[in-house]
Amino acid sequence: MSGRRPETSGVYILSTPARTALPDAVMLPQFFRQKGYFSAGAGKIFHNAKVNDEASWDSYDDRPASDPEEIAAIEARYGSAGKPGDGRPAFHILSSDGAGTRDGRNVRTILRLMAEQPATGRPFFLAVGLHLPHLPWTAPKKFFDLYPPGSLTPKPEPAMVDVPPIALQTELSGFAQPDSREAAMRGYYASVSFTDAHVGMLLDELDRLDLWKTTVVVLISDHGFHLGDHGGLWAKLSAFDAATRVPMVVAGAGIPAGKAVGEPVELIDVFPTLVELGGFSPPPGLEGRSLVAAMQGRASTAFRPASSMVYHYDQAKKSDVLGRTVIAAEWRYTEWAGGAAGRELYWRADDPMEYRNRAGDPKLVAALNAGAAYLQNAPNPKPGPANRPRALLEAARENL
């Protein structure tokens, strides 16, 4: 929302309001509001209502659930009886149609606002943040029925090789047995399908209002999710592909359909991309790059790795450890506590789920050093050989 990396913003945990860390920054919705757009949001956008940015909105609402079953499921998972991750309920099959869930209510808020806008003649920026598929996974029965028991049997995993213990700390527990793991997978998949249905409601309204010729739609997620892989990893707190890779779809006015950008992109690229599509110049301080030229096929985006970071709690040292990871070409490099708590290097062409850590291979020193150099110089790498890891990483393939 700020277009800045955590290293720049200072926002490493979501309890820190972005406005507190960046009092003078122009946030994404605020930018369009300043340009005369009606700006409205509903749901999980600046994480939650407690850290919402009032300067960004003409209207904002994060409606709580009114569905008694979802209320009970949320309380059972996060209520006063204990903390998440202690084996408490992760999913619930709703007997209702889901209209009274948090997401159902927030989507309907945006649908109402969308329908009101054409009559005003004012351009609009609307954002809806869906809570699902965050826990607890609640969805009507018809979405669970899409994944009958036995249809999501976990696949056998390859053996992990030299993966440091810090990389395998899990956020959740309680699904160790294959049958309960499959049940949890059903809950996750059902909630994703419920989310897909809500997205479909928004797109159907764009069709009904005939707004596609003047509207751009961006679909993104804030993180991925482990489903018991890597020997029992769950949820989002890892540096692996399953947690750090997210969907990013941009569709609408001025964007050819069905085109994929074949290089790594980052969520901080959304801000400058929307600014350019709106015909504006970007505000100062943005660290992303516009993807418009690449999406329109006018030019290839200049290669740049994509980086992420995550905090883990080191049980042995009783302290937080910062993990930073960068993906470049077919490589992923990860370091914990600057490398002191562990380093990882994965060749994703033949190890896409990242099970075989090659950081200890003396033949791959060039690739290891390239990843470390990039992270050392992030978030704003200066031109120079140390910050052009593609050439080094490509050369290292010969040593596989």
Secondary structure, 3 states (H helix, E strand, C coil): CCCCCHHHHCCCCCCCCHHHHCCCCCCHHHHHHHCCCEEEEEECCCCCHHHCCHHHCCEEECCCCCCHHHHHHHHHHHCCCCCCCCCCCCEEEECCCCCCCHHHHHHHHHHHHHHHHHHHCCCEEEEEECCCCCCCEEEEHHHHCCCCCCCCCCCCCCCCECCCHHHHCCCCCCCCCHHHHHHHHHHHHHHHHHHHHHHHHHHHHHHHHCCHHHCEEEEECCCCCEECCCCCCEECCCCCHHHHCCCEEEEECCCCCCCCCCCCCCHHHHHHHHHHHCCCCCCCCCCCCCCHHHHCCCCCCCCCCEEEEEEEEECCCCEEEEEEEEEECCEEEEEEHHHCCEEEEEECCCCCCCCECCCCCHHHHHHHHHHHHHHHHCCCCCCCHHHCHHHHHHHHHHHC
